Amino acid sequence: MASKKYLLKAPKNDLRRLPGFTTVTLLCLFILYAPLMVVAIYSFNASTSITNWGGWSLAWYGDVFFGPEAAKFQQAAINSLIIAVCAAFAATIIATAAAVAMNRTGAFRGKTSGFMLINLPLMVPEVVTAVASLVFFSTIGFTTGLGTILLAHIVFCIPFAYLPISARMQSVPDLYEQAAMDLYATPLEAFKLVLLPIMMPGLMSGFLLAFIISLDDFLITNFVKGAGIETLPTAVFGSVKQGIKPNIMAISTLMLGVSVVFVSLSWLIGRAGQSQQETK
């Protein structure tokens, strides 16, 4: 009894109380975000120099939209948006089907292998995926372009969409669908009318996460895009090879802002859905 009481009263391990935890955390945050802050600050630099401060100005943001390279960046941004929306939509559908198979069909042979295959793009280095995609498209005779970029993006966006969708589905007991089928609903009707509305926060969170992953991707896109096709990250890379200019910092800051907004929305929607489920 004494040992049980001791176990009940023993404090939980709190990493924040470990010596040096705060210092290491602040150092990691500084290493991660200091370069981003420098880029964001210098995007408002009135000087053409990327090192000397010449005062605050929005001139380089105007150059992004109306400057000599504006047409190139606008077309690249349109390509990125089209690919990101289509890839996120397709990845969300496939991830939803995979989540239903993994969480609503019980145990089946190959379930563990299927889970590993779904999450494999998260574990494989991106450069390996890029090379493998290029070799695959070349082998089957696909002409590289927007189509190959879209297919590659769908593949590596699936696990990013699957994670929040599967997490949301795991938090929803199957009693709702069973009750619907007890009231003579078909399995498809129970899914569409009962489970799908409850799953909507997870679906939206997965879609937004897949969208921003596709929008920001450079490495895989650069391998499979083909000649004459640019997305915004590859267009920025092409301009950087000719020298870093302040308008590139403005574009990078805009992309950073969009990424922060979409990742935050994905997290907030997922959190709101989880809180709503806990109150029921």
N, C-alpha and C positions, 0 to 999 in steps of 0.2 A: 504493500500500500504506500509505503514511504517513497519508493522509487516512482510509482505512478504519479503521486502528488508533485514530485520534483519535475517530472516530465511535463506536467500540465502547467507548472509555473515558470518553466524555463523560457527565457525570452527568445523570440525568433531571431534568426541571423539577419542583420540589416547591413547590406553592403555599404550604405552611406556612412556608417559609423567606423568603417575600417580606416586606419591611418593612411593619409595621402589620397583618399578617394576623391575629395573635392579638387585637389591639385591636378590629378590625372584627368579628371573630367573636364576641367577648364582648359587644360592643355590640348586635349583632343578636340574640343569645340573650337578652339582658336585655330588649330591646324586645318580643320575642315572648312571653317567659314571665313577666315581672314582673307584668303584670296578672292572669294566671292564678293566680300565687302569692298575690297580694293577696286575690283572691276566695276562694281556698281557706282562707287564714288567718282571714279575717273570717267565714267560715261557722261558726267555732267561738267566735265572740264572744258572751259572755253578755249584752251590752247590746243593746237594740233599735236603737241607733244604728249606722249603717254606716260611721261615721268614728271614733268614740270607742271605745277598747278597754275592755271591762268584765270581762275575765277569760275563762278557758277554759270552754266549756260545749258539751254536745251537744243542747241544748234545741231548736235549730232543725232538727236532723235528726229529732228526735221530732215536731216540728211538721209536717214533710213527710209523715210516715206517719200521724199521728193528729190533726193540727190541723184547723181549720175548712175549709181548702182541700184537705185530703188526698184527698177523693173525686174532685175535679176532676183533680188531678195523677195519681192512680192510673189513672183512665180514659184520660187522655191517654197515659200510659206504656204501657198495654195496647195502645192503637191503634198507637203507635210500634213496639212489639215485633212485633205481627202484620204490619204493613206491611213492616218491615225484614226479617223472616224470609222472607216470601213474595217480596219484591222480590229479595233476595239469592239465593234458590233459583232463581227464574226467570232472573235475570241470569247466574248461573253456568252454567245449562244452555245458554243462548243463546251465552254467551262460549265455552263448550267447543266447540260446533258451529262457531263462527266460527274458533276456533283450529285445529280440524281442517281446515277448508276452506283456511285461509291457509298452513298448514305441512305438510299431508300430501297435497295434491292437485297439487303442482307448479305451474308457471306457467300462468296462464289469463288471458283477456282481462278487464280490469276489476279485476284483483287489487289494483293500487295504489289505485284508486278505492274499492274495498271496505275496504281498510285505513284510508283517510282517513275514510270514513263511520263505521267502528267507533269511531275515536278523536275524532270531531268533538265530542261532548259535553264532552271535556276542554278543547277550545280555545275553544268558544263561551262568552261570559259567561253566568253562571247566570241573571241577570235576563232575558236574551234567551230562554233556554230556558223560563223560567217564563212569560213573556208568550206565547211561541209555543204552549206547551202549553195555556194558558187559551183562546187564540183557536181552537186546533184542537178542543178539547172543546166549545166553544160552537158552532162551525160544524157539527159532526156531531150536535149535540143531546144530548150526554152531560150528565147531571146530576152536578154536582160533589159529591164525597164521598170515601169511603174508596177506591172503585174508581178514580177519577181520580188520586188520590194514588199508588196502587199502580202504575198504568200509567206515570205520569211517573217514578216512582222506578226502575222496571225499565229504562227507557230510559237514564237518566243513570248507572245503576249498571253497565251492561254494560261500558264501557271499563275501569272500575276492577277488575272481575272478569277481564276479558280479559288485562290486562297480566301478572299472575303466571302465569296459565294458559298463555298463549302462550310466556312465557319458559321455563317448565318443559318445554313440549312441544319447543321448539327445542333444549333440551339433551339430549333423548332421541333417539338415532339410529333411523331406521326399520328398522334391521336386525332388531330384536326382532319387529316385525310380519311382516317378510318371512320370518323363520325359522318363525314360527307358521303362516303360510300355506303354507310348504313342507311342513309337517306336516299339511296338509289342513284347516287351519282356514279358515273363511270370513273375509272382511274384517271383518264385524261381530263374529265371535268373537274375532278377533285384537285388535280394539279393546277389547272388554269384558274379556277374560281376560288380556291382556298389557299394552296401553298404559294402560288406565284405572287399574289398580292402581299403576303407576309414576307416573301423573299425579296421584295422590291428594294429595300435599303441595301441589301447585299449585292443585288444586281447592279444598282447604280454605282456603288462603291467599286465593284470590280470593273465596270465599264470605264469609270474615270481613271482608275489606276492603269488599266491597259492603254487608254488613250494617251496619257502623259508619257508612259514608257515608250510607246511607238513614236510620239512626236519628238522626243529627245534623242532617239537612237541615232548613233553615227556609224559605229564600227560595222555592223551587219549591213546597213544601208550602203556604205561605201564599197563593199565587196560586190553587191548584187544589183546596183543601180544601173549600170551600163553607161555608155558615153552619151553626153548631152542631157542627162536626167539629173536634176539636183533636188534635194530636200533642203530645208533650212540649215540643219547641222552641217551637211556636206558643203553647202554654199559658203557658210562661215569658214569652214576649214580651208576651202579653196582661196578665200580672200586672205586668210591669215598667212598662207604660204608666201604671199607677195608682200607681207609685212603687216604688223598689227597696227590698225588705224582706230581712231576713237569711235567711228561709227560701228565697228565690230563690237566694241564694249557696250554700246547702246543696244545692239541686237541681243547680245548675251544677257544683258540685264533684263530686257523684255522677256526673253525665254525663261530666265530664272523666275521672274514674277509669275508668269503663266504656270510654271511647274509648281511653285509654292501654292498657288491658288487651287489647282486641281488636286494636288496631294492632300491639302487641308480639307477640301470638300469631301474627298473620298473617306478621310478619317472621321470627319464630323458626321457624315451620313451613316457610316458603319456604327459609330458610337451611339447615334440617336436610335438606330434600329435595335441595337443591343439593349439600350435602356428601356425602350418601349416593350421589348419582349420580357424583360425582368419584372416590369410592373404588372404584367398580365398574370 
